């Protein structure tokens, strides 16, 4: 008998006015989750739902879309999404990710 483990998801959006040292934050996310995805050829960017070369993934600063807490988290997105949804555009894109994969920014 196989037992499936349910991992709840949470809606997030990009945080406004954050730093752009994205490769460092991607490495930080890998270290914190202990999920070394850096050797994979591609990764699905949950923001645009596209398969993206792993070298184009960055650690984006995100927040919970419902505003239930004020924590800024790190979560991988493609560099294009990370650059597109900055400042005033941060509120226009909401996407779902596994809640267990959000890493609080230090």
Secondary structure, 3 states (H helix, E strand, C coil): CCCCCCCCEEEEEECCCCCCCHHHHHHHHHHHHCCCCCCCCEEEECCCCEEEEHHHEEEEEEEECCCCCCCCEEEEEEHHHHHHCCHHHHHHCEEEEEHHHCEECC
